[in-house]
Amino acid sequence: MRTWNIGRWTEAGIDDIAAQANPALRGWWNYYAAFYMSEFKRVIAHFNDILGKWAVRKYRRFKRSRAKARTWLRQLAERAPEMLYHWKLG
């Protein structure tokens, strides 16, 4: 996940990030759900933080506020849960 540098993909949209991340998220779910669910939650929380950083850099309306970006991502997850694999899981 660190090598992806998603926080710096300001030219990419959320769909591009989803296309890149969904196979990895699905694989992590298959592994961690069977053995170490609490660690999977930590991985997903970290990924959500990275998405928040990306949104702050991508959209000026957040004015460097990660809280606003997280709220926007939460609303997006409610509207389109199929976009990212971990959003489908809840």
SULHUZI-V137453 format. One record per residue. N is the residue number from 1. RES is the residue in one letter. SS is DSSP state (2 for helix, 1 for strand, 0 for the rest). PHI is phi in whole degrees, 0 to 359 (* if undefined). Layout:
n->N res->RES ss->SS phi->PHI
n->N res->RES ss->SS phi->PHI
This chain:
n->1 res->M ss->0 phi->*
n->2 res->R ss->2 phi->296
n->3 res->T ss->2 phi->287
n->4 res->W ss->2 phi->289
n->5 res->N ss->0 phi->54
n->6 res->I ss->2 phi->301
n->7 res->G ss->2 phi->302
n->8 res->R ss->2 phi->260
n->9 res->W ss->0 phi->278
n->10 res->T ss->0 phi->290
n->11 res->E ss->0 phi->276
n->12 res->A ss->0 phi->269
n->13 res->G ss->0 phi->265
n->14 res->I ss->2 phi->296
n->15 res->D ss->2 phi->295
n->16 res->D ss->2 phi->295
n->17 res->I ss->2 phi->294
n->18 res->A ss->2 phi->298
n->19 res->A ss->2 phi->298
n->20 res->Q ss->2 phi->285
n->21 res->A ss->2 phi->271
n->22 res->N ss->2 phi->303
n->23 res->P ss->2 phi->300
n->24 res->A ss->2 phi->291
n->25 res->L ss->2 phi->299
n->26 res->R ss->2 phi->296
n->27 res->G ss->2 phi->295
n->28 res->W ss->2 phi->297
n->29 res->W ss->2 phi->299
n->30 res->N ss->2 phi->299
n->31 res->Y ss->2 phi->281
n->32 res->Y ss->2 phi->289
n->33 res->A ss->2 phi->297
n->34 res->A ss->2 phi->280
n->35 res->F ss->2 phi->242
n->36 res->Y ss->0 phi->205
n->37 res->M ss->2 phi->297
n->38 res->S ss->2 phi->295
n->39 res->E ss->2 phi->289
n->40 res->F ss->2 phi->300
n->41 res->K ss->2 phi->297
n->42 res->R ss->2 phi->293
n->43 res->V ss->2 phi->298
n->44 res->I ss->2 phi->293
n->45 res->A ss->2 phi->298
n->46 res->H ss->2 phi->295
n->47 res->F ss->2 phi->298
n->48 res->N ss->2 phi->296
n->49 res->D ss->2 phi->298
n->50 res->I ss->2 phi->296
n->51 res->L ss->2 phi->297
n->52 res->G ss->2 phi->297
n->53 res->K ss->2 phi->297
n->54 res->W ss->2 phi->299
n->55 res->A ss->2 phi->296
n->56 res->V ss->2 phi->297
n->57 res->R ss->2 phi->284
n->58 res->K ss->2 phi->283
n->59 res->Y ss->0 phi->246
n->60 res->R ss->2 phi->292
n->61 res->R ss->2 phi->296
n->62 res->F ss->2 phi->277
n->63 res->K ss->0 phi->46
n->64 res->R ss->0 phi->65
n->65 res->S ss->0 phi->254
n->66 res->R ss->2 phi->292
n->67 res->A ss->2 phi->297
n->68 res->K ss->2 phi->296
n->69 res->A ss->2 phi->294
n->70 res->R ss->2 phi->296
n->71 res->T ss->2 phi->298
n->72 res->W ss->2 phi->298
n->73 res->L ss->2 phi->295
n->74 res->R ss->2 phi->297
n->75 res->Q ss->2 phi->294
n->76 res->L ss->2 phi->296
n->77 res->A ss->2 phi->296
n->78 res->E ss->2 phi->288
n->79 res->R ss->2 phi->284
n->80 res->A ss->0 phi->225
n->81 res->P ss->0 phi->293
n->82 res->E ss->0 phi->280
n->83 res->M ss->0 phi->295
n->84 res->L ss->0 phi->243
n->85 res->Y ss->2 phi->302
n->86 res->H ss->2 phi->288
n->87 res->W ss->2 phi->288
n->88 res->K ss->2 phi->296
n->89 res->L ss->2 phi->285
n->90 res->G ss->0 phi->107
